[in-house]
Amino acid sequence: MEIPSCDLCPRGCGANRAAGERGACGADGRLMVSRAALHFWEEPPISGEDGSGTIFFAHCPLGCVYCQNWGIAHGDGGREIFVERLAAIMGELEAAGALNINCVTPTHYAPQIRAAVTLARDAGMALPVLWNTSGYETVGAVRANVGFVDAYLTDFKYADGELARRYSHAPDYPEAALAALSAMVEACGRWTCDEYRGQERLVRGVVGRHLMLPGALENSKAVVRLLHERFGGDIRLSLMNQYTPVLAREAAAGNDRAARALAAMPELAATVPEEEYERLLDFADGLGVEDYFWQEGGAAEESFIPAFDFTGV
């Protein structure tokens, strides 16, 4: 990676990753992938019946303390590959029947991914490319993806900067994520689907995802209000109740870092009560939000979290 002073995410840490220095995300210049396989637990027009071609990248610029993909976001759970192999993986996922290429936590590897998309398309890969991100992006990074990325699956985690500071060490998250989301809508346009092998498939647009956190209903309401008032039908909201207390699992397994975090934030050991989630859905309905995605009861299960065992890498 020829980036002597990394500014790929809003942290702008300036790490010389090309020389092996690790950035705020934890990554150096190597391209690290943890899993590449069909995934069936995204929203219906993304997974469909055949599955989304997900590629999970190791490390993360945001590093939320409660991350559901703890092992790859906070650790070294990745295997080094090169751009040519990443392009080949995209072709293999298409051959396996994937509806799309779904790049999960890709921001800190954006230049390599864009190069791989070019190679894959030159080799005949014709699937939509999705950017599955925490939302902690810069406007410049989103604009650099134009021509390479067809749709965004972007989190909008916080309207509350103090909550963003507490859980993600990113008090600027609300402002950064809102600016990035505006750039995503500008780049990809309104939600657009086609019919592919008899299934509705997302081909362009933006899904604005929000994961409810324990005890943070007011933050969730503020997020829904903000996104609805700012973007209306230009994005499709996805309100999720699948928070899983992975932090407690890691602490119980002897992870000292997780244990210290849990001691400071004991609320993260709980799931979100179903009645709180219903209150959020009622709030969205009351605002006039239409055509949003929501989850049925029992969503907080570790079946949503795949095994990061280098499958497909």
N, C-alpha and C positions, 0 to 999 in steps of 0.2 A: 504494500500500500504506500503510494508516494504522497503521503500527507505529513510533512515535517512538523506541522503544528495543528493538531486535530481540532476542528470546529464543527463536527458533523451533528452535534446536538446542542441544546441551549446551555449546557454546562461550559462549553468552550474551554476545555481544560488545557488545550495547547500541547498535549502529549505528542512526542515524536514517536508515533507508533511504528513507523517504518524502520526505526532503529531499535525496536524491541521494547520501548517504554510503554507501560500500560496506562491507558486513559482512565478517566473517572468511571467508565463503563466496566473496567476490568480487562478489556481486550488489548492485545498488542497488534502487530501488523499481520498476524496469521488469520486466515479465514476459518472459523471454528463452527462446525455443525454438529448437532446432537441427535437429530432424527429427520428422516425424510420418508413420508408414508401417507397413505390415504387417511383422512381424518373425518369423522362422522358427527362431530358435536358442535359444528358451527351453525349459524342461522340457516334455515332451509334453502334459500337460493344460493348458498355458498357450498354447503355439503351435499345437498340433494340426496339422492339415493346411492350415488356412486362414490361420493367422498371428495373432499377437497385435498389437493396435492400439497400438503403442508411440509415446509422446511423450517425446522426449529434451529435458530442460531444461538450460540452460547453467549453469555454475558448480556448486560443490559445497561443503557445509559441512565435509566430512572432508578432501578434497584429498590422497589418498594419492599418494606420490611416484611410484608405479609404475602409476598409473591407466591402464586399458585405453582409456578414452575421454579421453585426454590433451587433445585439442584443445578440448573443451567444458568440461572440469573445471578446467583451468588457464588457459584463455584467454578470449577474448570471442566464441567461436564460436556466438553466438545471434542471433536476429532478434527484435526487440520486437513483441509482439502484445498484444491486450487480452483481457480475460476473455471477451467475447462471441465473439471469434475462436476462443479455446480451446474454448469450448462447441461451436462449429460444427465444429471439427476432430474432436471426439469423435463427433459425428453422422456426419461423412464417413467416419471409420474403420469405424463400424458398417455404413454403406452399402457399404463395400468388402469386407465379409465378415469383419471381425475377430471373434475369439472373446471379446475383452475390451478394456477401456481400460487400458493399462499405462503408468503415470506413472513415468518413470525419473529418478532423482535429483530428487525433487520437494520435499523438506522445506522449503527456503528460500522456496518459492512456495506454501506450504500454503493460506493464506487465499484466494488467487486461484483455486487449483485447486478448492477446495471450492465457491466461488461458480460456477465454470464447470460443475462436476458438477450443481449445482442447476439451472442454465439448460438444460443438455443433457437432463437427465431431464424437465424441464418440456416440452421439445420432443419427447419421445418416446424418447430414447435409453434402452435397457433392458439394456445389457451390464454385467457385473460390473466394478467399478473396482479395479485392483490398484495397490498402493503399492510401488514397486521402489526400495529404499533401501539405503544403506550400513550400516544398523543403528544409526547414531549419531544417535539420536532421544531426545527427552525423553518421560517418561511423559505429561506434560501434552499434548504434541503428538499423541501416539497417541490419547489420549482425545478430543481435539478433532476427530479424524477419524471418530469413531463416527457412523454414519448416512450417511457419504459414501464410505468405503472398505470394500470387501467382503473383501479378502484382501491379505496382505503377502507380498512377495518380499523378504526381508530378509537381508542379509549378516550373518554373524558372523565377522569377520575375525581377531580376536585373542583368545586367552585370556591372552596374555603382554603385560602392560602396557608392558614395555620395548620389545618389538617394535612395539607401537602408537605409542609415542613416536618410535621411530626412523623409521618409515615414514609415519606419519600425524599426527605432532605431537599425539597424543591419548592420553596415558598413562591417562586415565580411561575409555578405550574399553571394556574388558571389563565394568566395572561399569555404565556407561551403557547399553551394548547389551543386557546381561542384563535390566536393569529394563525397558527398552523392549520387549524380546521377551515378557516376562511380560505386559505391558499389551496387546500385540498378540494374544496367545492369549486373554486375557480378553475382548477386544473382538470377535474374529472366530470364536472357538470352534475346534473340531477341523476337520481337513481334510475338505472336502465337495466332491464333484464331481457334475455332472449329465451327461446326454447331450444334446448340442446339434448338430444337423445331422449326426448319426451319429458324433460325436466326444466323447470324454471331455473335460469342461471343468471347471476349477477355478472354484467359485463362492464358497466361503468358506474361511477358514483361513489357515495360515502355512506358507510354505516357508522353512526356515532354510538359507541357502546358505553354503558355505565354499569359498573359492578357495585351493588350496595355493600357497604361495610357495616360491621356491628356497631350499633349506637350512633349511626351517622345519617339518620333519616333526613335531617334538615339539609345536610350537604347534598343528598341525592335530589331532594326537591329543588334546591337552587340550581343544580346542574340541568334538570329537566326544563325548568323555566327558562334558563339562559339559552339553551340550545333551541328550544321551540320558538322563543321570541326572536332569536337572531337568524335562524335558518329555516324554520317552518318545514315545508315539504321538500326543501333542497337536499336534506339528508334523511336517512331512515334511522330512527332511534332503536336501540336494543337495550332493554332494561333487564339486568341479570341478577339472579338471586343464587348464584352458584358459589358464593364465597365459601371456601373450605379452610379450616384452621390448620393449614400446613405448618405454621410456626410452632404450634403446640406439638405436632407430630415430630418435627425436627428436634425440639427441645427434649421430648421424651426419649428420643433416640441417642441423646448424649451430645447434641450439637450445642457447644457453649455459646456461640454467637446468637443462636435462636433463643436459648434459655435467658440470656441477658435481655434480649429485646422483649421477650414475653413478660419478664418480670417488670419491665418498665411500662408495658402496654397490655395489661391482662385482659382487656376487653377483646383482644384479637383471638382469644381462645374459644370464642363462641361463634356459632353460626348466626345468620340473620333470621329473626323470628318471621314466620310466614305472615303474621298479621301486619308486621311493619312493611313487608313487601307489598301486601295488598293495599296498604295506605298509599304507597308510592304510585301504584297503578291507578288508584282512584284519583290521585292528584293529577297524574298525566291526563286521564280522561276529562277531569274538570277543566283543564287548560285548553282542551280541544285538540290534543295530540291524536293524530289518526295514523293507522297503519304502522304501528311500532311492533317490535318483537318483544315477547315476554316469555318467561319460563314457568313451567308447571311445578307443583310442589315436589320436594325431594331433589332439587337441582344440585344441592351442595353435596356432591359425591366425588370421590377421587377417581371415578371412572372418566371424568372429564379431563383428567391429567394423564397423558400417555407416558409410556416408559421411555425414558431418554437413554436408550441402549444402543444408539448408533444404527438402528434399523435404516436401511436404504442409503447409508452414507458410504 
